[in-house]
Structure formats: C-alpha cells, structure tokens
C-alpha cells in the first residue's frame, strides 16, 4: 500500500507540477489572463464604429489575443483559454473590417455627391464659360453678391472680385482645360481624400483626367482667344494650347461642402491645381 501511494503521488507531481491532479487523475489548468483580457477587449471592439480614435480598441484586442494564443500553445500543460482568445480575435477582426467598409462606403458616397459639381465646373471651363465656372468656386450663399460685384466692379470688393476673376482666367490649368473644347470627358482617378472642417463642413480632394471629346481640341487650343477672358482683361490662351496639344489634362480639385439650412449642403470648387498650374486658387 505504501508503494502504491508513493507511485500515485509521483505520477501526480509529474503530470502537473503547478496544480497537480485530483484523486481521479484529472489535471487542472489555469485560464490565461491574456485570453480573458483579449475577449473583453473584443467585446468592446465595435466601439471603433463610434469614433475613429477608438480604433485602438480592436487593434489592442487583436494584439492581446494573438499573444494569448502563443502563450497557450507554448504552455499547454498549465494554461487554457484558447476558445476565448479566438473569439476575442474574431471580434477584433470583424470590427476592423466593419470600420474599413464603412469608411470606403462613406468616401464613395461623398465622391458621388460632389462629382456633379466637379464635372459641371470642368465642362464650363472647357466650353469657355469662365464666368459661370468662376462662380462655382464661391460658396452658394455668396454667389449672388459675387455676381453683382463682378458686374459693377464698384468699391474695393468689386475691384477685388474683378482682379480675382482676371487671375482665375490666367491660370495655366484653366487655359489647358479651355483648350479641350466643349464636351470634354472627365474621369476620376486615384484615391479620394476627405478632410473634416467642422460638423457640417468637409472637403473632398479628387484628381481627374480630362480628355477632349472625340480627341478634337477646342478653338482655344487652336489659338483663338476666349471672349470671356477678353472681357475680363484680355487674357491670351496660348498656354492652354500648349498644354492641351500634348494630350489629356490632369486637374486636382478640392470640393468643399457647406450645409445650408439643414439640407444636403452646397458643393463648390474650393481649390484646383494641375501640372499646367501648380498654384492654388487662394
């Protein structure tokens, strides 16, 4: 009997030196603390959908769960908790995927909302309707006042608006787009960058490649002067001809949305640039 008791005690100590075994020989293992922390962080991971800064929660959950899985695999005799770590990791990955999908869908939505304004501005410039395109660079609430000041040219504000309009027509990218002629085709390329300026104001930066309709350049590219630019100060269009003759025109637009009266908001061209013109509008 003494020998049997000694053998049983030896087997128990060898089986689990940390916790030992019960009388039936069942080995007990402790639950990994990292696995518990990981699953708790995983349960909190959907908070990342509330605010961008909370994306650190699923990132931390994924890191803790991976560390827990490595620790459990290396210490199977004394640690358990793999199911909890796997669940926490799955919750973290699902939350990160949901955030990425939401951001992508939001960017696409914003791009679709602002694209009509971008395409209208490009079409107006390409058609030589520079006054109309110039007013698309002004927020909707200020356009009527801007039109009156441009027409009258009175006072300091009127002089400033006319000067801005004249400089606008002299921009290299404007003349390059004008050289493409009416019906120019624009396609959006590259990623969309969003910048929040406030609760109801944001900017969307997009790059467009604009090509002439049917590959035929407009009259400005063939050396003709724009009547609108003549009225605004006799701006020559030779720069547009050079740029357009080389092929499609690349233009980067910064579209800005300002909510008006709780409605869907107004879009205007807050800035533009391109290889033919490296300077911002303002």
Buried (B, 14 or more C-beta within 10 A) or exposed (E): EEEEEEEEEEEBEEBBEEBEBEEEEEBEBEEBEBBBBBBBBBBBBBBBBEEEEBBEBBBBBBBBBBBBBEBBEEBEEBBBBBEBBBBBBBBBBBBBEBBEEEEEEEBEEBBEBBBEBBBBBBBBBBBBBBBBBBBBBBBBEEBEEBBEBBEEBEEEBBEEBBEBBBBBBBBBBBBBBBBBBBEBBBEBEEEBEEEEEEEEBBBBBBBBBBBBBEEEBBBBBBEBBBEBBEBBEEBBBBBBBBBBEEEBBBBBBBBBBBBEEEEEBBBBBBBBBBBBBEEEBE
